[in-house]
Every structure is written in C-alpha cells, then in structure tokens.
Amino acid sequence: MKGNQKLQSVYKEADGKYPIYLLFSVNGSGKFVGVAQMTSEVDYQANFNYWTQNSKWRGFFFIVWMSIKDVPNRIFKSMTNE
C-alpha cells in the first residue's frame, strides 16, 4: 500500500479516536519543515493540479498546519517509526 492509500487506511482506522500527524521535509534539505494534522479522508475524485507527476499522486485531503519551522533531522535521531 502506498502514499494516499496508506494515509486513507490509517485515517479510517483512527476513526476520530486519535489524530493523524504528518511530518514534512524537503528532499535533500536535511531538515523537517513542518507538522500538520490530517483532517479529512482522501477524496480520490479531486486532484491537486500543481503536482508535476499528477498521475502518480491521486486524491486530495485537508490538513491543518500545527508548526512550520526548520528542524535539523539529527534532532529526531532517537525517534523510530514502526
């Protein structure tokens, strides 16, 4: 399962019992640049027309930015993702 399919699955599994947070980074920057909360299911009928690979990224969902700040990756060195 990839990308938006995985996010959709996790969002439905959470069913409002817990928030889904997304950590954003820019390739090659060596930093995280923000944290956002996913606030809607993925709408596969809608598209974000600004992707250069629009056929690769299907669907659209809403987020609320929690924090926007450059944080070096090394700060998160001790965190692991199951």
C-alpha positions in Angstrom: 0.0 0.0 0.0 1.4 3.4 -1.0 1.0 7.1 -0.3 -2.6 8.3 -0.1 -3.9 4.7 0.1 -1.9 4.2 3.3 -3.0 7.6 4.7 -6.6 6.8 3.9 -6.3 3.4 5.7 -4.8 5.0 8.8 -7.3 7.8 8.9 -10.2 5.4 8.7 -8.6 3.1 11.4 -8.2 6.1 13.7 -11.9 6.9 13.3 -11.5 10.1 15.3 -10.1 8.3 18.3 -6.6 9.8 17.8 -5.1 12.4 15.5 -3.0 11.7 12.4 0.1 13.9 12.3 2.2 14.3 9.2 5.9 15.4 9.3 7.0 17.2 6.2 10.5 17.6 4.9 12.1 18.7 1.6 14.3 16.2 -0.2 18.0 16.9 0.3 17.4 19.6 2.9 18.4 17.6 5.9 15.5 19.2 7.8 11.9 18.7 8.8 10.0 21.8 7.8 6.6 21.3 9.5 4.0 19.2 11.2 0.4 19.1 10.1 -2.7 17.2 11.2 -4.7 15.3 8.6 -8.3 16.5 9.0 -10.2 14.6 6.2 -10.4 11.4 4.3 -8.7 11.2 0.9 -11.0 12.3 -1.9 -9.9 10.3 -4.9 -12.3 12.2 -7.2 -10.4 15.5 -6.6 -6.8 16.3 -7.7 -4.3 18.9 -6.8 -3.4 20.3 -10.2 0.1 21.6 -9.3 1.9 18.3 -9.0 4.5 17.7 -11.7 3.6 14.0 -11.6 -0.2 14.3 -11.2 -0.9 10.8 -12.4 1.3 9.4 -9.6 -0.4 11.4 -6.7 -4.1 10.6 -6.9 -6.6 12.2 -4.5 -6.8 15.2 -2.1 -7.2 15.6 1.6 -7.2 18.5 4.1 -4.6 19.3 6.7 -4.2 21.9 9.5 -0.6 23.1 10.0 0.5 22.7 13.6 4.0 24.1 13.2 6.1 25.4 10.4 9.8 25.5 11.3 13.1 24.2 10.0 14.3 21.5 12.4 17.5 19.5 11.6 17.0 15.8 11.1 19.5 15.0 13.9 17.1 16.3 16.5 14.8 13.3 15.6 17.6 10.7 15.6 16.3 8.8 18.6 12.7 8.5 17.2 11.7 5.4 15.3 8.7 4.7 13.0 7.1 1.3 13.5 
